[in-house]
């Protein structure tokens, strides 16, 4: 993903991007450490050892302070990177348009221009925020998992075994929505092409008085785009609910594992409760992947190699 981002960013933004990603990683790790420190702190507090609990406030405060500084840096840099990417993409589109043959603008490929300028550039420019969310959804659980295995390998193993189940459910859910998203994108491009075609034919249509008849193709394309958008919404629901179901099943399995250990006196009830809560904190960031997967696919489709690279193939077909 880092290489993909560097391909989108102007050359003068590579170093700021590296510092930004390092800050994102630092924030995600500090969040995981803060969650982990809560285990001995809460265990001591519930057992009535307030002095021991107070000592654990020191590493907790340090992790929180590190996370705060990293988050402050992210907030100040994210908008700058996004704006720089947006300007660079508009400049690339502006450089590309004059090189296209005049016949290209009379064909259906001309409908890609509104889609690129209005939708695709905005989605690519927000990839900086998507990268922050994705790195956090990966590094925070990894950090928590390391500490969880160190605290109790049995609870840690149960949580780690649940992670692949959740990821498989998310992967299957993503595949269920890919077809409807591709159909909606194609219908949107087709509607944009018909709109450009209808606008370009206005002098002829008005001269012949066939304005209503000339709208037939446009109306048909708009209706098809509306149907495709509805199918996308309906088709995305099973994928999202499947991911949620996988996460809920993982929560249940983790709780049952902790309950079995506490029942057979292999783990104190206090320790079990705190570790299960930490295990849930490990699995909860994976929930973000349900929404992020759709945003990532949309950004990948909009980036060079996706819809923007189709200009080259369109150019070669319209000499």
C-alpha positions in Angstrom: 0.0 0.0 0.0 2.9 2.4 0.7 4.2 2.0 -2.8 0.7 2.6 -4.2 0.5 5.8 -2.2 3.9 7.0 -3.3 2.8 6.6 -6.9 -0.1 9.0 -6.3 1.9 11.6 -4.4 4.0 14.2 -6.1 7.8 13.7 -5.7 8.1 16.6 -3.3 5.6 15.0 -1.0 7.3 11.7 -0.5 9.1 12.7 2.7 6.1 14.3 4.3 4.2 11.1 3.4 6.8 9.0 5.1 6.7 11.1 8.2 2.9 11.0 8.2 2.8 7.2 7.9 5.4 6.9 10.7 3.1 9.0 12.9 0.1 6.9 12.0 2.1 3.8 13.0 3.2 5.4 16.3 -0.4 6.4 17.1 -1.7 2.9 16.4 1.0 1.2 18.5 0.6 3.7 21.4 -3.2 2.9 21.4 -2.5 -0.8 21.6 0.0 -0.3 24.5 -2.6 1.9 26.4 -5.1 -0.9 26.1 -2.6 -3.5 27.3 -1.5 -1.5 30.3 -5.1 -1.4 31.5 -4.9 -5.2 32.2 -2.6 -5.0 35.2 -4.0 -1.7 36.3 -7.6 -2.9 36.4 -6.6 -6.2 37.9 -4.8 -4.5 40.8 -7.7 -2.0 41.2 -10.4 -4.7 41.4 -8.3 -6.7 43.8 -8.0 -3.7 46.1 -4.2 -3.0 45.5 -4.6 0.7 44.8 -0.9 1.4 45.3 0.0 -1.1 42.5 -2.7 0.3 40.3 -1.4 3.8 40.8 2.1 2.8 39.6 0.6 1.5 36.4 -0.8 4.9 35.7 2.7 6.0 34.8 3.1 3.9 31.6 -0.6 4.5 30.8 0.0 8.3 30.9 3.2 7.9 28.8 1.3 5.9 26.1 -1.6 8.4 26.1 0.9 11.3 25.8 2.7 9.7 22.9 -0.6 9.0 21.2 -1.8 12.6 21.7 1.4 14.0 20.1 1.1 11.6 17.2 -2.6 12.4 16.7 -1.9 16.1 16.8 0.8 15.7 14.1 -1.7 13.6 12.0 -4.4 16.3 12.2 -2.0 19.0 11.0 -0.5 17.0 8.1 -3.4 15.0 6.7 -5.2 18.0 5.1 -2.0 19.3 3.6 -1.2 16.0 2.0 -4.8 15.6 0.7 -4.7 19.1 -0.8 -1.3 18.5 -2.4 -2.6 15.2 -4.0 -5.7 16.9 -5.3 -3.8 19.7 -7.0 -1.4 17.2 -8.5 -4.2 15.0 -9.9 -6.0 18.0 -11.4 -2.7 19.1 -13.0 -2.2 15.6 -14.5 -5.8 15.6 -15.9 -5.2 19.1 -17.3 -2.0 18.0 -19.0 -3.7 14.9 -20.4 -6.8 16.5 -21.9 -4.9 18.6 -24.6 -3.1 15.4 -25.8 -6.3 13.5 -26.6 -7.6 13.5 -30.2 -10.7 15.5 -31.0 -12.5 12.3 -32.0 -12.1 11.1 -28.4 -14.5 13.7 -27.1 -17.2 12.6 -29.6 -17.2 9.0 -28.3 -18.6 7.4 -25.2 -15.2 7.7 -23.5 -15.9 11.4 -23.0 -18.3 10.5 -20.2 -15.3 9.5 -18.1 -14.3 13.1 -17.7 -17.1 14.2 -15.3 -16.6 10.9 -13.3 -12.9 11.6 -13.0 -13.1 15.2 -12.0 -16.1 15.0 -9.7 -15.7 11.5 -8.1 -12.4 9.8 -8.8 -10.1 12.7 -7.8 -12.0 13.3 -4.6 -11.7 9.6 -3.7 -8.0 9.4 -4.4 -7.3 12.6 -2.4 -9.0 11.1 0.6 -6.8 8.0 0.5 -4.6 9.7 3.1 -7.4 9.3 5.6 -8.1 5.8 4.4 -4.4 4.9 5.0 -4.6 6.2 8.6 -7.7 4.1 9.3 -6.3 0.9 7.7 -2.9 1.1 9.5 -4.7 1.7 12.8 -7.0 -1.3 12.1 -3.9 -3.5 11.6 -1.2 -2.3 14.0 -3.5 -1.7 17.0 -4.8 -5.3 17.1 -1.2 -6.7 16.4 0.1 -4.7 19.4 -2.8 -5.9 21.7 -2.3 -9.5 20.5 1.4 -9.5 21.5 0.6 -8.3 25.0 -2.4 -10.6 25.3 -0.3 -13.7 24.5 2.2 -12.5 27.1 -0.5 -12.1 29.8 -2.1 -15.5 29.1 -1.3 -17.6 26.1 -4.7 -19.4 26.2 -6.8 -16.3 26.0 -4.3 -14.9 23.5 -4.5 -18.0 21.4 -8.3 -18.0 21.4 -8.3 -14.3 20.2 -5.7 -14.9 17.5 -7.6 -17.9 16.2 -10.7 -15.8 15.9 -8.9 -13.2 13.7 -8.7 -15.4 10.6 -12.4 -16.3 10.9 -13.3 -12.6 11.0 -11.0 -11.8 8.1 -12.5 -14.6 6.0 -16.0 -13.3 6.7 -14.9 -9.8 5.7 -13.3 -11.1 2.5 -16.3 -13.1 1.5 -18.5 -10.1 2.2 -16.3 -7.9 0.0 -16.6 -10.3 -2.9 -20.3 -10.3 -2.7 -20.4 -6.6 -3.4 -17.8 -6.3 -6.1 -20.1 -7.1 -9.0 -22.7 -4.6 -8.1 -20.1 -1.9 -7.5 -18.6 -2.6 -10.9 -22.0 -2.5 -12.6 -22.8 0.8 -10.9 -19.5 2.4 -12.0 -20.1 1.3 -15.6 -23.6 2.6 -15.6 -22.4 6.0 -14.2 -19.8 6.3 -17.0 -22.4 5.4 -19.6 -24.8 8.0 -18.2 -22.0 10.6 -18.3 -21.3 9.8 -21.9 -24.9 10.1 -22.9 -25.1 13.5 -21.1 -22.1 14.8 -23.0 -23.6 13.5 -26.2 -26.9 15.1 -25.6 -25.4 18.4 -24.7 -23.2 18.4 -27.9 -26.2 17.6 -30.1 -28.3 20.5 -28.8 -27.8 22.7 -31.9 -29.0 19.9 -34.3 -31.9 18.8 -32.0 -33.2 22.3 -31.6 -33.0 23.1 -35.3 -34.9 19.9 -36.2 -37.3 20.2 -33.2 -36.4 16.7 -32.0 -35.3 17.7 -28.5 -37.7 15.2 -26.8 -36.6 12.3 -29.1 -33.0 13.1 -28.5 -33.4 12.6 -24.8 -34.4 8.9 -25.2 -30.9 7.6 -25.0 -30.1 9.9 -22.0 -33.2 8.9 -20.1 -32.5 5.3 -20.7 -28.9 5.6 -19.4 -30.1 7.6 -16.4 -32.7 4.9 -15.6 -30.1 2.2 -15.9 -27.7 4.1 -13.6 -30.5 4.4 -11.1 -31.3 0.7 -11.2 -27.6 -0.1 -10.9 -27.2 2.2 -7.8 -30.2 0.5 -6.1 -28.7 -2.9 -6.8 -25.4 -1.8 -5.4 -27.1 -0.7 -2.1 -29.1 -3.9 -1.8 -26.1 -6.1 -2.8 -23.8 -4.5 -0.3 -26.0 -5.4 2.7 -25.2 -9.1 2.8 -21.5 -8.5 2.7 -21.6 -6.0 5.5 -23.8 -8.1 7.7 -21.6 -11.2 7.1 -18.6 -9.3 8.4 -20.6 -8.2 11.5 -21.7 -11.8 12.1 -18.1 -13.0 12.0 -17.1 -10.4 14.6 -20.0 -11.3 16.9 -19.2 -15.0 16.7 -15.6 -14.2 17.5 -16.7 -12.2 20.6 -18.8 -15.2 21.7 -16.0 -17.7 21.3 -13.6 -15.6 23.2 -16.0 -15.1 26.1 -16.7 -18.9 26.3 -13.0 -19.6 26.3 -12.5 -17.3 29.2 -15.5 -18.7 31.0 -14.2 -22.2 30.7 -10.8 -21.3 32.1 -12.4 -19.5 35.0 -14.9 -22.3 35.7 -12.0 -24.9 35.9 -10.0 -22.6 38.2 -7.2 -22.1 35.6 -7.8 -18.3 35.7 -9.2 -16.0 38.4 -12.5 -14.4 37.6 -11.0 -10.9 37.8 -8.1 -11.8 35.4 -10.6 -13.5 33.1 -12.8 -10.5 32.8 -10.0 -8.1 32.2 -8.3 -10.3 29.6 -11.6 -11.0 27.7 -12.2 -7.2 27.5 -8.7 -6.8 26.1 -9.4 -9.6 23.6 -12.5 -7.8 22.5 -10.4 -4.6 22.1 -8.2 -6.7 19.8 -11.1 -7.8 17.6 -13.1 -4.5 17.6 -10.8 -2.6 15.3 -11.4 -5.3 12.7 -14.9 -4.0 12.5 -13.6 -0.9 10.8 -12.5 -3.1 7.9 -16.2 -3.7 7.0 -16.5 -0.1 5.8 -12.9 0.5 4.9 -12.9 -2.4 2.4 -15.5 -0.7 0.2 -13.6 2.6 0.4 -10.4 0.9 -0.5 -11.9 -0.7 -3.5 -13.4 2.6 -4.6 -10.0 4.4 -4.3 -8.2 1.6 -6.1 -10.7 1.7 -9.0 -10.3 5.5 -9.2 -6.5 5.5 -9.0 -4.0 5.2 -11.9 -4.3 1.6 -13.0 -8.1 2.0 -12.6 -10.4 4.4 -14.3 -7.8 7.1 -14.9 -5.5 4.7 -16.7 -8.3 3.9 -19.1 -7.5 7.2 -20.8 -4.4 5.6 -22.4 -6.4 2.7 -23.8 -9.1 5.1 -25.0 -6.5 7.2 -26.6 -5.1 4.3 -28.5 -8.6 3.3 -29.7 -9.3 6.8 -31.0 -6.3 7.8 -33.1 
